[in-house]
């Protein structure tokens, strides 16, 4: 479950930049037990902040989207997802996972200068191993623009891996 609101902003006429309008509610939203950093398979940055309750993870990641028309642009997202305990013994948690999909409206200026709106769907999944300090997962993006152009992060999901700082 995505816990944030996104707004779209056109950048440099062809790039789509999505920024969070609101990412947290309350003072406990910023309390992180673990900070992970790493890269995506497209060489973009990836960062996880695991809440001290282990129930939520905030992810910040970069990836690239390619359209059927040949347009390619980078994107960057931040969102908070709910975790599922995979391995918990008493009060000790060693493994978590998450799987979330978010839909939102986008607006981008095409290379010809025409503003185009659309809908974007992002799927983010991952596994966090506290016993080894590593996390990995995948990102899948699909953007459908009002001019009929369809953009994706590729035929295969963008993978990511991160480790505890």
MITORTOR-24431 format. One record per residue (C-alpha): residue in one letter; x, y, z. Coordinates in steps of 0.1 Angstrom, whole numbers, plus 2048, in hexadecimal, padded with zeros to 3 digits. Each point is the difference from the previous one (the first is absolute). Layout:
AXYZ;...
//
This chain:
X800800800;X80F8217F5;X7FD81B81B;X80881F7ED;X7F28197E7;X8138087E0;X7FF81D7E9;X8108017DE;X81681C7F2;X80D8037DD;X8268057FF;X81480B7E2;X7E47F97E8;X8047DB7FE;X8087F3822;X7E67F5819;X808808824;X7E97F581C;X80480E822;X7EF7F7821;X7E781A80C;X7FD7EF822;X8157E380D;X7F97FC825;X7E780781B;X80C806823;X821801812;X8047DA801;X8007FE7DA;X82580B800;X80D7E881A;X8157E77ED;X80F7E180F;X8157F77E1;X80D8147E2;X8087EC7E0;X81080F7E1;X8077F07DE;X7FA8017DB;X7E77F47E6;X8097EB7E1;X7FD8207EC;X81B810817;X7E8817811;X801806825;X7EB7EC819;X7FB808825;X7EB7EF81B;X7F780D823;X7F17E5816;X7EA80D81C;X80A7F6823;X7DE7EE803;X80B7EB7E1;X7DC8047F3;X80881A7E5;X81C8087E8;X8068207ED;X8117FB7DE;X81081A7EA;X80B7F37DE;X80980B7DC;X7FA7EE7E0;X7FC8077DB;X7E07FC7EA;X8007FA7DA;X7E18087EB;X7F47EF7E0;X8068217EE;X8257FF808;X7FE81981C;X8167F781F;X800812821;X80C7FB824;X7E87FE81D;X804802825;X7E77F581B;X7FD800826;X7E57EC812;X7F87EE820;X7F57DB7FF;X7F27E881A;X8177E3809;X7F77DB806;X8147ED81A;X80E7E17F0;X8167F381D;X7F880C823;X8097EE820;X7F281081F;X80B8247FE;X81C7FA7E7;X7F98077DC;X8197F47E6;X7EE8017DE;X7E68177F1;X7F08047DE;X7EA8197EF;X7EC8027DF;X7ED8207F6;X7F180F7E2;X7F78257FC;X7EC8127E4;X8018267FB;X7FA81A7E5;X81E80F7ED;X80581E7E9;X81E8037E9;X80A8177E4;X8087EC7E1;X81F8097EA;X7E98137E8;X7F581781D;X7DD7F2804;X7F57F8824;X7F57DC804;X7EE7F181E;X7FF7DB80A;X7FF7E681B;X81E7EF80F;X8017E0814;X81E7F6814;X8057DE810;X81B7FD81B;X8097DF811;X81C7F6817;X80F7EA81B;X81380D81D;X8187E9814;X80A810821;X8157E1808;X8188087E3;X7F98257FC;X7F67FC7DB;X7E08087ED;X7F67FA7DB;X7E28027EA;X7F180D7E0;X7EF81F7F1;X7E78007E4;X7F38207F0;X7E58047E6;X7F58227F3;X7E28057E8;X7FF8237F1;X7E18107F1;X8108027DE;X8007DA7FF;X8257FD808;X8097E4819;X81F801815;X80F7E4815;X81F7F9815;X8077E37E7;X7F67DD7F9;X8127F381F;X7FB811822;X81B81880C;X8117EE81C;X81081181F;X8167F681C;X80B81381F;X8137FA820;X7FF80F823;X81681F804;
//
